Amino acid sequence: MSTPRHSPPRGLIFDIQRFSLHDGPGIRTTVFLKGCPLRCLWCHNPESQDPRGELSFQPEKCVGCGFCTRVCPHGCHRTDEAGRRVLDRAACVRCGRCAVECYAGALAFIGRACTVEQVLDDVLRDRAFYETSGGGMTLSGGEPLMQFAFTRGLLAAARAAGIHTCIETCGFAPAAHVEAIVPLTDLVYYDYKESDPARHESFTGAPLAPILDNLALLDRLGARLVLRCPLVPGLNARDDHLRAIAAIANRHRRIEAIHLLPYHPLGRGKAERLGRTDPLPETEPPDEKTVQGWIDIVAAWTQTPARRM
């Protein structure tokens, strides 16, 4: 009797960014995976949230050629009474045919199915830069652990190829998945978004407790950790939360650094192109003096290095 063959894992990504300088040490290739269990109000990559492929539409680029209307099998594209092109997202089955035909670039399909080997081929193109700079591959998203089999396969393949590996995670994942990636990961960028449990659930849509549990697990297992803390005026940029950031760094000996990420509105336009509204339309980025004040508060309560990213 023949042994059943298992297909290699495939994943859905939405970008591969080469020559990245802020997603780990050295020059890196960052692979962005689709899907996230959180819905952070300040998300700067809203195109990463949905685990499925989806359409991005920029009506100001539409030239009215009508190709999308002709190829769409479900009538998702129409023109309203004012002559504007309208996308019926409720009827869309995410086939992406319209985006292929849109030569003007008004439509784009976000999400590309790949094998581990296909992604690794892209990553290995810059091996020489990794070797000279101490760089490597970073998995980001979205949340890479939502595509656990694919993420584990990518990390294992990169490790086998001698490539430094880093993963950026929100920590909201099964503990078994978190534990499984430790032997394959040289560095973990771990998000700490809010210290108050009720506020955390309000701001992100997910409970805080499992995230803290997984951070403690990584610390016990000896993972190298960098704490990443988005700070949003009017939400979590509070003195008590800044002190809590320092406290959590003090409690976990494997946290090597704290990265403070001031709010920026780069996700606003992306959300609009996806047919969503920005939940923080009035929020503006903080000025340099404010950010330095945040750094000073954290630094006053911990010896773990803290800096703006």
N, C-alpha and C positions, 0 to 999 in steps of 0.2 A: 504494500500500500504506500502510495507516495505521500511525502510529508507536505502539508500545506505551506505555500509560500506567502510571506507577509510583504505587502507593498511597503516601500520606504515611505516615511512620513512626508507629507507635503504641507506647506504652510501658505498663509496669505499675508503678503507684505504690501506696504504702500510706498516705500521709498528705500533706496540704498544711498547713503550720503558718504561720499569719499572725502578724504582730507578733513575730517572733523577734528576739532581741537578742544572741545569742551565736554566730551563724553568719555573721559578717562585719560590716562597718561599718553603722551606722545601723539603722533598722527594716527588717526583711526578711521576705520570704515564702520559707520553706524547703520545697522539694519533695523528698520522700523516695521514692527509687526502689527497687524490689525487686531482690534478687539481689546476692550478694557472693562473690568467689572465696576470701576468707579465712574462717577459723573461729576467731576470736580467743577465747581462753578467757574473757575478761572482757567479751565483747560486751554492750552495753547495749541494742542493738536486734536481738535474735535473730529477730524477725519480718521483718527485712530480708534474712536470709541466703538463703532459698530463692527462686529466680527465678520460681517459680510462686505462684499464689494458694494460701492455706492457711487452715484452720479454727483459730480460737482458741476454747477451751472453758473456761468457768468453772462447774464443777459446782455450786458453792455458790449460784449464781443460778438454777439449774434449778428450775422449779415443777412439773415432771412433767406438763405439758399433753399431751405426746405428739405435737405437731405435727411435730417433726423426724422421728419414726419413720414417720409417715404419708407425708411427702413424699420421703423418701430412697429412691431407686430401687435402692440396693445394700445395704440393711440395715445401715448403719453404726451406727445408734443402737439401743441395747437397754438393758434394765434388768437388773442382776445380782441374785443371790440376796438381797442385803441391801437391795434396793430402790433402789440408786443407778444413776443414768444413766451409761452407759458408751459411749464413742466408739471405734469400731474404725477407727483411722486407716489401717490397711493396706488396707481395703476402700474407702476414700474416693476418689472420682474428682474431688474439688474442684469440684463444680458450684455449691456455695454455696446450694442451695435451702433447706436447713435453717436457715441463718442468716437468710434473708429471713423465714421464718415464726416465728422465735424472738422473740416479743414481750417476753420476760423479759430478754433481753440476755445469756443464758448462752452463746450461739454468735455469733461474728462472723467474717465472711470477710475476710481480710486480702489486699488486692490488688485494684486497680481499673484496668481498661484505659482509657487516655485517648489522645487525639490531642494534638499540640503545641498546636493552637489552643484546645482545652478547658483545658489547664493554663495557657496564657498568659492566657486570659480571667480566671481566678482571680487570677493574679499582678497583672494590671493594675488590679484593683479598688482596690489600695492605692498607686497611683502617687503620689498627693499626699503620702503619708507618706514615700515614698522621696525625693521631691524636697526635702522640708524637713529630712530627717535624714541624707541621703547614703546611703540604704539601697538595696535592690534585691532580686534573686532569688538564692537559693543552692540548688544541687542537692546533695543528700546521699543517704544510703542506709542500708545497702547501699553498693554501689559504682556510681556513675552510669555509669562507662565500660563496665560490663557490658552496658548498653543504649546502645551507642555512637551508632547512627543517631538514636535518640530524643533522647539528650542533646545531640548536635550540633545537632539541629533546634531544641530548646528554647533553647539558648544563642544561636543565630543569630536566632531570633525575638525574644528579649528584647533582644538588641543592636540589632536593627532598630527596636525600639520605644523605644530610648533608656534601657533599664533596665540598671543596674549588675549585672554577673554575677559569681558566685563559685561554685566547685565544691569540694566536699570529696572527697578521693580517697585511697585506700590506696596508689595508685601501682602496683598489680599489674595491668598492662594492656599491650596491644601498644604499642610505642613510636610507631607510626604514629598510633594513636588519641590518645595523649598529645599528640603534636605538632599534630594537627589542631585540638585545642580551644584552643590558645594564642591565636590571633587573636580568639577569641570570648569570652575569659574575662578579666575585669579583675583577679581575685584567685584564687589557688589555695591552699586549705588542704590541706597535705600531711602525711599520717600518717608518723610515725617511731616504730615500736612497740618495737623491740628492736635493739641494735647487734651482738649476737653471732649469727652466721649459724645455728648449730645451735639456739640457744635460740629464735631467730625462727621457724624452721620448726616447732619443738615447740609454741610458744605460738599460732601463727597458722595452721599447716598449709601455709604457702607459703614459698618461698625468698626470701632478702633481696636477692640480687644484682640482679634485674630492677627492684626498687623503688629501689635506689640509682642504677641506670642512668637510670631515668626522672626522678629528681630532678635528676641532673646535666644531662639533656637540657633540662628546664624552665629550669634556671639559664642554660644557654647561649643559650636562645631568648629570654631576657629576661622571663620570666613573673614577676609579683609573687607572692612566696611567704610563707606563714606555716607554720611547722613545728608540728605538733600531736602531742603526746607523751603518750599514756596511761601512767599510772604505777600499778603494782599491787604492793602489799606482798607480799613473798615471791617475786615473779617478776622484774619488770624494774626495780623501785625500788631500784637498786644504785648505789653511787658510781661504778663504772666506766661504767655506762650513762649516768648523768647527765653525766659528763665527755664521753662520746661525743656526746651531744646538742649540747653546746657546740661540740665539734670540727666536727661536720657543718655547724653554722651558720656557723662560721668559714670553711669551705671553699667555701660557696656564697654569693656576694655578693648574690644576689637574695632571700635569706631576710631578711625585715624584722622578724620577731618570732618568739618561741617561746612556745607555749601549753602549759602543763603541765596535764594532765587527771587529777586523782586518782581512783582507783577508787571507784565507787559500785555498790551492788547492785541498781540499778533494773531490770536485765535478768532478775533471778532469777524474779520473778513472771510475767513475759512468757514465759519459757522453759517454766515449768510449764503455762501455758495452751496452749502449743503441743505438749504431750506430751513435752517434753524435760526432762532433768535439768541442774541447774546444775553445771558442772565445778569451780566454786570455792565450795562451800557454806559453808566456814569463813572465807572472806576477808571482812574488815571494812574500811570506809573509814578512811583515816588521819586522825589529828587535825591540828589547825591547825599545831602546832609542827613536826610531821613534814613537812608540806607546805612550810612556810617554809624548813626545812632543805634540802629538795630545790631550791627556788628559789635559795637562797644558793650551793649547790654549782655549779649551772649558771652563775649570774651571775659566779662567781669565775673562770670559764674563757672567757667570751665577753663582748663588748660588745653583742651582739644582745639587745634587751630580752626578758626572760623573765618571765612572770606566770602565775598560776593562772587556769584557766577553769572 
